[in-house]
């Protein structure tokens, strides 16, 4: 690996260990075995590097079901199956999702990172649609990513907040599925 890749890998480890705010450029250099000047040369700033590292961490996440979910695409059972996998990733200490909450709260203070994350949001929504609806990501249209994908991202953001605030009372997949069932039932009565 070159300095660029070493920096990215070091920044990813620092983010998971210390979070965004507490990670310094020196921490990244120490973790990556590079030098301070290489951060500016390859990424422009420490914050831009950390933003790229965060996006890479999200992209590297895999859910136990992967492409092998067993329930029918678009069904309540598939909804429960996908969200069960997502909730499982929230249970561990040092969860990626706690890091997500930290970064969301700092968005207006870090415009360079915010811009990167705004661009990545559509792709996150596209990935959720793909898992839940059983279609390849490349077949999810921008319009669907911007509507259904954003709906799923809003659900994800709320779930992250609840799990970070109080994991003991945060909803699990069964609770989310029952809530969706109630929404569908009410909408079909109207």
C-alpha positions as CSV (number, residue, x, y, z in Angstrom):
1,X,0.0,0.0,0.0
2,X,1.1,3.6,-0.6
3,X,0.8,6.5,1.8
4,X,-2.7,7.4,0.6
5,X,-4.1,3.9,1.4
6,X,-2.1,3.7,4.6
7,X,-3.5,7.0,5.8
8,X,-7.1,5.9,4.9
9,X,-6.7,2.6,6.8
10,X,-5.1,4.4,9.8
11,X,-7.9,7.0,9.8
12,X,-10.5,4.2,9.8
13,X,-8.9,2.6,12.9
14,X,-8.7,5.9,14.7
15,X,-12.3,6.7,14.0
16,X,-13.5,3.5,15.4
17,X,-11.3,3.8,18.5
18,X,-11.5,7.5,19.2
19,X,-14.3,9.0,17.2
20,X,-14.1,12.0,14.9
21,X,-13.6,14.8,17.3
22,X,-10.9,13.1,19.4
23,X,-8.8,11.9,16.5
24,X,-5.8,14.1,15.8
25,X,-3.6,14.2,12.7
26,X,-0.8,12.8,14.8
27,X,-3.0,9.9,15.8
28,X,-3.5,9.1,12.1
29,X,0.2,9.4,11.3
30,X,1.1,7.1,14.2
31,X,-1.5,4.6,13.2
32,X,-0.6,4.7,9.5
33,X,3.2,4.9,9.7
34,X,3.2,7.9,7.5
35,X,4.0,11.6,8.0
36,X,1.9,14.8,8.7
37,X,2.7,16.3,5.3
38,X,1.2,13.3,3.5
39,X,-2.3,14.1,5.0
40,X,-2.3,17.4,3.2
41,X,-0.8,16.1,0.1
42,X,-3.2,13.2,-0.4
43,X,-6.4,14.5,1.2
44,X,-6.1,18.3,1.7
45,X,-6.9,18.2,5.4
46,X,-7.3,15.8,8.4
47,X,-11.1,16.4,8.3
48,X,-11.3,15.5,4.6
49,X,-9.3,12.3,5.3
50,X,-11.6,11.4,8.2
51,X,-14.6,12.0,6.1
52,X,-13.3,9.7,3.4
53,X,-12.4,7.1,6.1
54,X,-16.0,7.3,7.5
55,X,-17.5,6.8,4.0
56,X,-15.2,3.8,3.5
57,X,-16.2,2.3,6.8
58,X,-19.9,2.6,5.9
59,X,-19.2,1.1,2.4
60,X,-17.2,-1.8,4.0
61,X,-20.1,-2.7,6.3
62,X,-21.7,-6.0,5.5
63,X,-24.9,-7.3,6.9
64,X,-25.2,-10.9,7.8
65,X,-28.0,-11.5,5.2
66,X,-26.0,-9.9,2.4
67,X,-27.6,-10.8,-0.9
68,X,-28.8,-14.0,0.7
69,X,-31.9,-12.7,2.5
70,X,-34.5,-15.4,2.6
71,X,-37.8,-13.5,2.8
72,X,-39.6,-12.2,-0.3
73,X,-38.4,-8.8,-1.5
74,X,-40.6,-6.0,-0.4
75,X,-42.4,-8.1,2.2
76,X,-42.9,-7.4,5.9
77,X,-40.8,-10.5,6.5
78,X,-37.9,-9.0,4.4
79,X,-38.3,-5.7,6.2
80,X,-37.9,-7.5,9.5
81,X,-35.0,-9.6,8.3
82,X,-33.0,-6.6,7.0
83,X,-33.7,-4.4,10.0
84,X,-32.7,-7.4,12.3
85,X,-29.3,-7.4,10.6
86,X,-29.0,-3.7,10.9
87,X,-29.9,-3.7,14.6
88,X,-27.4,-6.4,15.3
89,X,-24.6,-4.1,14.0
90,X,-25.8,-1.5,16.6
91,X,-25.5,-3.7,19.6
92,X,-21.7,-3.8,19.9
93,X,-19.6,-1.4,21.8
94,X,-17.8,1.1,19.5
95,X,-20.6,0.7,17.0
96,X,-20.1,2.4,13.6
97,X,-23.5,3.9,14.2
98,X,-22.4,5.8,17.3
99,X,-19.7,7.3,15.1
100,X,-22.4,8.2,12.6
101,X,-24.4,10.1,15.2
102,X,-21.3,12.1,16.2
103,X,-20.6,13.0,12.6
104,X,-24.3,14.0,11.9
105,X,-24.2,16.3,14.9
106,X,-21.1,18.1,13.5
107,X,-22.2,18.5,9.9
108,X,-22.5,22.3,9.9
109,X,-19.1,22.7,11.5
110,X,-17.3,20.6,8.9
111,X,-18.6,21.7,5.5
112,X,-15.9,19.7,3.6
113,X,-17.0,16.5,5.3
114,X,-20.7,17.4,5.1
115,X,-20.4,17.7,1.3
116,X,-18.9,14.3,1.1
117,X,-21.6,12.8,3.2
118,X,-24.4,14.5,1.4
119,X,-23.1,12.8,-1.8
120,X,-22.8,9.5,-0.1
121,X,-26.4,9.6,1.3
122,X,-28.0,8.8,-2.0
123,X,-25.8,5.8,-2.3
124,X,-26.7,4.7,1.2
125,X,-30.4,5.0,0.4
126,X,-29.8,3.1,-2.8
127,X,-28.2,0.3,-0.8
128,X,-31.1,0.1,1.6
129,X,-33.6,-0.1,-1.2
130,X,-31.5,-2.8,-2.8
131,X,-31.5,-4.9,0.3
132,X,-35.2,-4.4,1.2
133,X,-36.6,-4.7,-2.3
134,X,-34.2,-7.4,-3.6
135,X,-32.9,-5.5,-6.7
136,X,-29.2,-4.9,-7.6
137,X,-28.1,-1.4,-6.5
138,X,-27.3,-0.4,-10.1
139,X,-31.0,-0.9,-11.0
140,X,-32.3,1.4,-8.3
141,X,-33.1,4.7,-10.0
142,X,-32.0,8.0,-8.7
143,X,-35.7,8.9,-8.2
144,X,-36.2,5.8,-6.0
145,X,-33.0,6.4,-4.1
146,X,-34.2,10.0,-3.5
147,X,-37.7,8.9,-2.2
148,X,-37.8,5.4,-0.8
149,X,-34.1,5.5,-0.1
150,X,-34.4,8.7,1.9
151,X,-37.4,7.2,3.7
152,X,-35.3,4.3,4.8
153,X,-32.4,6.7,5.7
154,X,-34.8,8.7,7.9
155,X,-35.8,5.4,9.7
156,X,-32.1,4.5,10.0
157,X,-31.2,7.9,11.5
158,X,-33.9,7.7,14.1
159,X,-32.9,4.2,14.9
160,X,-29.3,5.2,15.4
161,X,-30.4,8.0,17.7
162,X,-32.5,5.7,19.8
163,X,-29.8,3.1,20.1
164,X,-27.2,5.7,21.0
165,X,-29.4,7.3,23.6
166,X,-30.8,4.2,25.3
167,X,-30.1,0.7,23.8
168,X,-32.3,-1.0,26.4
169,X,-35.5,0.7,25.1
170,X,-34.5,1.1,21.4
171,X,-36.7,-0.7,19.0
172,X,-35.7,-4.1,17.5
173,X,-36.7,-5.4,14.1
174,X,-39.9,-6.9,15.4
175,X,-41.1,-3.6,16.9
176,X,-40.2,-1.7,13.7
177,X,-42.0,-4.3,11.6
178,X,-45.1,-4.1,13.7
179,X,-45.1,-0.3,13.4
180,X,-44.8,-0.6,9.7
181,X,-47.7,-3.1,9.6
182,X,-49.8,-0.7,11.6
183,X,-49.0,2.1,9.1
184,X,-49.9,-0.1,6.2
185,X,-53.1,-1.1,7.8
186,X,-54.1,2.5,8.6
187,X,-53.2,3.6,5.0
188,X,-55.3,0.9,3.4
189,X,-58.3,1.8,5.5
190,X,-58.2,5.4,4.4
